Amino acid sequence: MSIKYALVTGGSRGIGRAVCLKFSQLGIPVIIGYHSNTKAAEEVRDTILQNGGTAETLRFDVGDKAQVEAALGSWEQNHPQDYIAYLVNNAGIARDNLMFMMTDEDWDAVMNTSVNGMFYVTRYLLPQMMARGRGGRIVNMSSLSGLKGLPGQSNYCAAKAAMIGATRALAQETATRNVTVNAVAPGFITTDMTSELPEEELKKMIPMKRFGKPEEVAELVAFLCSDNAAYITGEVISINGGLY
Ligand code: NAP
């Protein structure tokens, strides 16, 4: 019998870590994708194993097509019966600057991680999800920035908006194969990515007067991956404490 796995890119820290732990609580075996922070990825894996779950780490740069294909190919070789039924394209970085001062490197790095990363990983996994009798769930981690635009983040906003466009298109391509594709758009969530921000100032703008927790985003991702969400596809769901 084939076992359905979840792959969470950027599963070593922040929102992705919380999603890995949530999947594991639901009894779903987890692949913790990460870029370079082996210690953090192994901490997530060990936490899941200690709680009786199934988890493994998989190191690859989502923005490097050769690494994506090599890592996922080797996973498939080690799991000939199994397949990845749940994909969370969560890996992402921010390199903020005003556009007139933004370097090519900062533009390219952000676009490459979020947009090309989503493309390379999703394209590789689609055939196995769409195979007859299977199905799957894809959740793309966008952002409030991709919906409204924030000054100083033109690269990040462009990347997160591109993820929404791809989500809506792909949802229509895969609908008859029971593969749903949705995007989640968090506002400010307490993670390493937001640790340098002036939280006390920013909280005043948020109707709920606080940052969100990674676990709150993980609950939403888990719902979108559940059987109960089978008829939701091509959607973007905000989770932002009322900040629009
Ligand atoms: P984070 O704490 O900075 O963690 C980023 C994760 O992405 C890490 O696991 C990192 O792996 C991985 N990663 C980065 N570049 C990668 C690459 N090239 N290849 C593979 N993995 C890579 O970030 P976060 O705050 O949890 O954010 C997660 C996602 O949510 C991102 O897409 C972010 O844009 C989005 N988001 C966050 C917020 C927020 O307020 N935090 C709001 C809206 C959207 P390593 O540990 O190996 O470095």
Residues whose N, C-alpha, C, O or C-beta is under 5 A from the ligand:
A	BS01	NAP	G10 G11 S12 R13 G14 I15 G16 G33 Y34 H35 S36 N37 F60 D61 V62 G63 N90 A91 G92 I93 T113 M141 S142 S143 L144 P186 G187 F188 I189 T191 D192 M193 T194
